[in-house]
Amino acid sequence: MRTDGALAIGVLGEVSASRDGKPIDLGGLKQRAVLALLVLAGGDVVPADRLVDSLWGEAQPRNGTGALHSYLSHLRKRLATH
């Protein structure tokens, strides 16, 4: 584990993140799934509709895009350096 303030993200097993060896609370299952999908995209742009489809498939909530934006906002706050 790096100790220079770098963010470490694990996607094998449970999705996890840490900074300086300290775990970061990533929130719930869907929120962690969003992070995993973005990490696995390898820096490529992932359209919101593809993320929504990956998260819910045919059982999308009425406001899936709004929920996705909420997950992204929470992830940004949790992963931000202060």
C-alpha positions in Angstrom: 0.0 0.0 0.0 1.3 3.4 -0.9 1.7 6.0 1.8 2.1 9.2 -0.4 -1.6 10.2 -0.2 -2.4 8.2 -3.3 -5.8 6.6 -3.6 -5.9 2.8 -3.8 -9.0 1.2 -5.2 -9.7 -2.6 -5.1 -12.2 -4.2 -7.3 -11.4 -7.9 -6.8 -13.7 -9.2 -4.1 -15.6 -6.4 -2.3 -15.0 -3.0 -3.9 -12.9 -0.9 -1.5 -10.8 2.2 -1.4 -8.1 3.5 0.9 -5.9 6.5 1.2 -2.6 6.2 3.1 -3.7 2.7 4.2 -6.9 4.0 5.8 -10.1 2.6 4.5 -12.7 4.9 2.9 -16.4 4.3 3.5 -17.7 4.0 -0.1 -21.4 3.8 0.9 -23.9 1.2 -0.2 -23.7 -1.6 -2.8 -25.0 0.4 -5.8 -22.6 3.3 -5.0 -19.7 0.8 -4.9 -20.9 -0.7 -8.1 -20.7 2.7 -9.8 -17.1 3.1 -8.7 -16.2 -0.4 -10.0 -17.8 0.2 -13.3 -15.9 3.4 -13.7 -12.6 1.8 -12.7 -13.1 -1.1 -15.0 -13.7 1.4 -17.9 -10.0 2.2 -17.6 -10.4 6.0 -18.0 -12.8 5.8 -20.9 -16.0 7.8 -20.8 -18.9 5.8 -19.6 -22.3 7.2 -20.7 -24.9 7.6 -17.9 -27.4 5.4 -19.6 -24.9 2.5 -19.7 -24.2 3.0 -16.0 -28.0 3.0 -15.3 -28.5 -0.2 -17.4 -25.6 -1.9 -15.6 -26.9 -1.0 -12.2 -30.6 -1.9 -12.7 -31.1 -3.6 -16.0 -34.8 -3.9 -16.8 -35.8 -3.0 -13.2 -34.7 0.6 -13.4 -36.2 3.0 -10.9 -38.3 5.9 -12.1 -35.5 8.3 -11.6 -32.4 6.1 -12.3 -30.4 8.9 -13.7 -31.1 11.1 -10.6 -30.0 8.2 -8.4 -26.9 7.7 -10.4 -26.0 11.4 -10.1 -26.5 11.1 -6.3 -24.2 8.1 -6.1 -21.5 10.0 -8.1 -21.8 13.1 -5.9 -21.4 11.0 -2.8 -18.4 9.2 -4.2 -16.7 12.4 -5.2 -17.1 13.7 -1.6 -15.9 10.5 0.0 -12.9 10.2 -2.4 -11.9 13.8 -2.3 -8.7 14.9 -0.6 -9.1 17.8 1.9 
